[in-house]
Amino acid sequence: MIEYELRRSKRRTLSVEVDREAKLIVRAPLHMPQKAIDDFLQSHIEWIEKHISQRKEKIAAAPKEPTEDETLALRQKAYDVLSQKTAHYAAQMGVTYTHIGITSAKGRYGSCSKQGRINYSWRLMLQDEATWDYIVVHELCHLTHFDHSKAFWQMVEKYLPDYKERKALLK
């Protein structure tokens, strides 16, 4: 039998999940017999093995985290490059920002607050250079349109006509 973590709760059904680390999580009702859980897992063993294998492949293919020194260098590069690009495009677009920060965010490459604070993840430096301008323009457009409305995308396109191709590089 395959190794798993069992989480019991007041739920009514049994479910299985392969988490980010390729571990199997089984969620079961509080009073479900262990035999019923084992039978369920055995009947879904092909699905479980397939998804664990896929997750392990994805983990193996993922780029390794940079060392602390590499991270510091990427953070400095991000600040230097993105500060310059932000100033350039802001002047071109006629918008003003109050602050540029560099974060370690994994889920997003940029963010913009209503107070004009723009943050970029140093991880953007690991992406294709063509995407850097896209993220900068995208965040600066939020200073005018704090949403993703049609007007927002029209503004992005005005300053980066090929933004769709650049955006696709991030996927």
C-alpha positions as CSV (number, residue, x, y, z in Angstrom):
1,M,0.0,0.0,0.0
2,I,1.1,3.5,-0.8
3,E,2.1,5.9,2.0
4,Y,-0.3,8.8,2.7
5,E,-1.3,11.4,5.3
6,L,-4.9,10.8,6.6
7,R,-6.9,13.8,7.6
8,R,-10.2,13.1,9.2
9,S,-13.0,15.7,9.5
10,K,-16.7,16.2,9.6
11,R,-16.9,15.8,5.9
12,R,-19.2,13.2,4.2
13,T,-17.0,12.0,1.4
14,L,-13.6,10.5,0.9
15,S,-11.1,12.3,-1.3
16,V,-7.5,12.0,-2.4
17,E,-5.0,14.8,-3.4
18,V,-1.4,14.9,-4.5
19,D,0.1,18.0,-2.9
20,R,2.9,20.2,-4.2
21,E,5.6,17.9,-2.7
22,A,4.1,14.8,-4.4
23,K,2.7,13.5,-1.1
24,L,-0.7,11.8,-1.0
25,I,-3.3,13.4,1.2
26,V,-6.4,11.4,2.0
27,R,-9.4,13.2,3.5
28,A,-12.0,11.0,5.2
29,P,-15.1,11.3,7.4
30,L,-14.5,11.0,11.1
31,H,-16.0,7.6,11.5
32,M,-15.2,6.0,8.2
33,P,-13.6,2.5,8.8
34,Q,-9.9,2.1,7.8
35,K,-10.8,-0.8,5.6
36,A,-13.2,1.4,3.5
37,I,-10.3,3.9,3.1
38,D,-7.8,1.2,2.1
39,D,-10.3,-0.3,-0.4
40,F,-10.9,3.1,-2.0
41,L,-7.2,3.8,-2.3
42,Q,-6.6,0.4,-3.9
43,S,-9.4,0.9,-6.4
44,H,-7.8,4.3,-7.4
45,I,-4.1,3.2,-7.3
46,E,-3.5,3.8,-11.0
47,W,-4.8,7.4,-10.7
48,I,-2.7,7.9,-7.6
49,E,0.5,6.6,-9.0
50,K,0.1,8.5,-12.2
51,H,-0.5,11.8,-10.4
52,I,2.4,11.3,-7.9
53,S,4.7,10.5,-10.9
54,Q,3.6,13.6,-12.8
55,R,4.1,15.8,-9.7
56,K,7.6,14.3,-9.1
57,E,8.5,15.0,-12.8
58,K,7.3,18.6,-12.4
59,I,9.4,19.0,-9.2
60,A,12.5,17.6,-11.0
61,A,12.0,19.9,-14.0
62,A,11.5,23.0,-11.9
63,P,14.5,25.3,-11.8
64,K,16.5,25.1,-8.5
65,E,16.3,28.1,-6.1
66,P,19.3,30.4,-6.5
67,T,21.8,30.5,-3.7
68,E,21.7,33.5,-1.2
69,D,24.5,35.3,-3.1
70,E,22.7,34.7,-6.5
71,T,19.5,36.0,-4.9
72,L,21.2,39.2,-3.7
73,A,22.7,39.7,-7.2
74,L,19.3,39.1,-8.9
75,R,17.6,41.5,-6.4
76,Q,20.2,44.2,-7.2
77,K,19.9,43.6,-10.9
78,A,16.1,43.8,-10.6
79,Y,16.3,47.1,-8.8
80,D,18.7,48.6,-11.2
81,V,17.0,47.4,-14.4
82,L,13.4,47.9,-13.3
83,S,13.9,51.3,-11.7
84,Q,15.4,52.6,-15.0
85,K,12.6,51.0,-17.1
86,T,9.9,52.3,-14.7
87,A,11.2,55.8,-14.8
88,H,11.5,55.6,-18.7
89,Y,7.9,54.4,-19.2
90,A,6.4,56.6,-16.5
91,A,7.7,59.7,-18.2
92,Q,6.5,58.4,-21.6
93,M,3.1,57.6,-20.1
94,G,2.7,60.7,-18.0
95,V,2.1,58.8,-14.7
96,T,3.9,59.1,-11.4
97,Y,4.7,56.5,-8.8
98,T,5.9,57.0,-5.2
99,H,8.1,54.0,-4.6
100,I,9.7,50.9,-6.2
101,G,10.4,47.8,-4.2
102,I,11.9,44.4,-4.9
103,T,10.2,41.4,-3.3
104,S,10.7,37.7,-3.3
105,A,7.2,37.0,-4.5
106,K,6.7,33.7,-6.3
107,G,3.1,34.1,-7.4
108,R,3.4,37.4,-9.2
109,Y,6.1,39.4,-10.9
110,G,4.7,42.8,-10.1
111,S,2.1,44.7,-8.1
112,C,0.9,48.3,-7.7
113,S,-0.9,50.0,-4.9
114,K,-3.4,52.8,-5.1
115,Q,-0.8,54.9,-3.3
116,G,1.6,54.5,-6.3
117,R,3.9,51.9,-4.7
118,I,5.2,49.5,-7.3
119,N,6.8,46.2,-6.3
120,Y,8.6,43.8,-8.6
121,S,9.8,40.3,-7.8
122,W,13.5,39.7,-8.3
123,R,12.3,36.4,-9.9
124,L,11.3,38.5,-13.0
125,M,15.1,38.6,-13.8
126,L,14.9,34.8,-14.4
127,Q,12.4,35.4,-17.2
128,D,13.0,36.5,-20.8
129,E,14.1,40.1,-21.1
130,A,11.1,40.8,-23.4
131,T,8.8,40.3,-20.4
132,W,10.4,43.0,-18.2
133,D,9.0,45.9,-20.2
134,Y,5.6,44.2,-20.2
135,I,5.5,43.9,-16.4
136,V,6.7,47.5,-16.0
137,V,4.1,48.9,-18.4
138,H,1.4,46.6,-16.9
139,E,2.0,48.0,-13.4
140,L,2.3,51.6,-14.5
141,C,-1.1,51.3,-16.3
142,H,-2.6,50.4,-12.9
143,L,-1.8,53.9,-11.8
144,T,-4.5,55.1,-14.3
145,H,-6.8,52.0,-14.3
146,F,-6.7,50.0,-11.1
147,D,-8.4,47.0,-12.8
148,H,-8.1,44.9,-15.9
149,S,-10.8,46.7,-17.8
150,K,-10.9,47.2,-21.6
151,A,-9.5,50.7,-21.1
152,F,-6.6,49.2,-19.1
153,W,-5.6,46.8,-21.8
154,Q,-6.0,49.5,-24.5
155,M,-3.5,51.6,-22.5
156,V,-1.1,48.6,-22.2
157,E,-1.4,48.1,-26.0
158,K,-0.8,51.8,-26.7
159,Y,2.7,51.6,-25.1
160,L,3.5,48.0,-25.9
161,P,1.6,46.9,-29.1
162,D,3.1,43.4,-28.9
163,Y,2.2,43.0,-25.2
164,K,0.2,39.7,-25.9
165,E,3.3,38.0,-27.3
166,R,5.4,39.3,-24.3
167,K,2.7,38.2,-21.8
168,A,2.6,34.7,-23.4
169,L,6.3,34.3,-22.6
170,L,5.4,34.3,-18.9
171,K,3.3,31.2,-19.1
